[in-house]
Structures are given as C-alpha cells and as structure tokens.
C-alpha cells in the first residue's frame, strides 16, 4: 500500500510540474477537444491558454467517480477559469460539459463550426485559423504578452506590475515597436 501511495504522489508531482510548465510556456497554447477529455485529459485542457471544442465533444472531471480529486493542478486552474461555484459544480457533480455549456461558463473559448468540424485534419486547420488572430505578429511581442499575463495571474500585484514594467522595457524601442512607428500604425 505504501509503495502505491508513493507512486501516486510521484505521478502527481510529475504531472503538476509538466502542466505548470505547459501553462508557462512563452507561447500561446490551445487544447482542441474532439471526443471526450476525461479525468487527466480534462486537467490537461486547463493547462492551455485556450480551449476549443468540436461539436459533440465533452470535458468531464470524473475524479469523484474514481474516489479522487484532481491532483495535477486541474482544480486550481479550473477555479481560475470558471470561478469557484462552477468549478465546485463540475467537480462535485462530475458534470459532462458540452460545447454550449463550455462557452456559457467560460471553459470553452470557441466551438468549431466548419462544414467538417471535429473531423481530424479539418478540425486542426480550423483551430489554427481560430488561434491565428492571437498569434499573428512578431514572436517577441507574443512572448512578452504571454509573460505579462502569466505574471498577472500568478504573482501578487506589486510583483506583477514590476514584471510588466520590465517586460515592457524589452519591447519598447525594439524592432516591432520601431517598425510599427515607422509605418505609422494606428490603434486598430
């Protein structure tokens, strides 16, 4: 029994670390849910910046049915995404969150709607197109944006403000800023 506990704790720590590293990557990530994201799969979706759902897909925290609670950080991240009341309902009721409910509570950022939505390569292409408006632009600026959002989410306000100021200093007067000024880019 003790060995099983140790193995479970090792897996828990490994997955918390892996998913936290995913969330902190200096790029934007999207979970494309086709079919069912259950248990660990549902926790994985919370470690991405965005979640897209194909028609007929489901995100479900089934941990309660297994006599468990999320252990990979999914509960903590879920509270930040959907709020404590919705998280409690999802975890306590092991609710099957379909795309409509996902949009309603803020778990899903979009639902695929193309003619072949949810069909393999077409779903991936549609997800890439959806994400494109957020990733379009100079990579250093996208990385800087992700950095200030992560610090705003994870750090106390004073530390987040300091980080934002420091990151601002890395892009002010940089190539993307100078190019935008040279082209007289207006606020669009």
N, C-alpha and C positions, 0 to 999 in steps of 0.2 A: 504494500500500500504506500509506504513512504517513497519508494522509487517512482511510482506512478505520479504522486504529488510533485516530486522534483521535476519529472519530465514535463508535466503540465505547466509548471512555473517557468521552466526554461523556454518552452514554446511561447508562452505568454510574453515573456520579456523580449524574445527574439522578434515576435510579430509587432509588439508595441514599437520597438525600435525601427523596424523596417517600414511600418506605415507612417510613423512620425517623420522619417527621412523622406518618404514619398511626398508627404504634405509640404515639407520644407524645401523641396527641390526648387532651384531658381528658374523654373519654367511653369507654364500652366498645364494642368493635367485634367483629363476628363474620363469619367467612368461611363462607358457605354453599356447599358444593361439591356441585354437581349435574353429573354427567358427569365430565369429566376436567379436572384442574388440572395442566397440564404446564409444565415449564420456568419461565418468568416467572410463570405462574399459580400454580405451587407456591410460588414465593418470596413472592408476594402473600399466600398463606394464612398464612405465618409472621409477617407484619406485623400480624395481627389478634390480639386478645386471646383469642378462642375460635375453634375450627373445628368446624363441624357438617358431617356428610357424609350425603348421601342414599344409599339403597340403590343398589348398582351403580356408585357413584362411585369415582374413583381420584385420588390425589395422587401425582405422579411427577416426580422431579427427573431430567429426561432430558438434562441438560447434558453428561454424559460421552459420550453418543451423538453429540453435536454437536462433540466435541473441546473442550469448555469446562468450566468450573466455574461455579457460581452467582456472579454479580457484583453482584447487587442487595442483598446482605446476607442472602440466604436461608440460606446455610450457617452463618453466625454465629448467626442466630436459631434455626435448626434444632437446633444443638448445645444451646442453652439449653432448648429444648422437649423434645427426646427423648434427650439425652445424646450424648456423643461416639461411643460404639460404634454406636448405632442410626443416627446421622447418617452415619457412615462407611459402614455397610451400605447405607443408602438412596442415598447419592451414588455410592458405588463400584459398586453393583450396579444402579443406576437402577431400584430396586425399585418395583413398582406397589403402592402402599399402598391397600388396600381399607378399608372402614369397620371391619371386625373387627380388622385389623392396626393401623389408626389408633388405635382405642381401647386396644389392648394396649400400644402403645409410647408413648402419650400425645400423639400428633399430633392425634387427633380427641378432642373433648370430649363429643361426643354423636353419635348416629345417628338420623336421622328415622325415626319408626316409625308415623306416622299411616296411615289407610287409603289415602290417596293420596300417601304420602311420595315426595318427589322430583318432584312434578308442579307446577311453576311457582308460581302464587299460593298453593297449599296448602302447599308447602314453605316459602315465605317466612313464611306465617302460623305454621306450626309452629316455625320458627326464632325468630320474635318471641316466641312463648309460652315457649320454652325460655330465651331470654335475659332474659325478664321478671323472673324471680326475682332476677337480679343487678342489674337496673337499677331495680327498684322502690325508691322512696324519694326523698328530697329531692335535687335535682340538685347542690347544693353539696357534699353528703356523697359522692355518687358520684364527682364530680370530685376531691374530696380523697382518696378511696380509690385512685383511679387514679394520682394524683400520688405517693402513698407507695409504691405497688407499682412504678411506673416508677423512682423513685429507688432503691428497694431492689434492683432488677435492674441498674441501670446505674452506680450510684455506689459508691465504697468505703464500708465500713461506717460510719465516723465521719461522713461527709458525708450518708449516707442517714439516719442517726439524727438529725442536725441538721435535715434536711428534714422528717422525720416529726414532730419536735417543733414546727417552725414551722407545718406544715400542721395539726397538732392544735390549735394556738393559733387558727387561723382558724375552727374549728368549735365549739370549747369555748365555751359560753355563747351560741352562735348560735341562730337561730330553730329549727332542727331539734332541737338539744340541749335547748333550753328547753321545746319542745313535748313531747318525749319525757319530760322530768322532770315536767311538769305532768300528763301523762296516766298517770304512774306506770308507764311501760312497764317491764316486767320483761325480763330477758335471756331471749330465746326462741330 
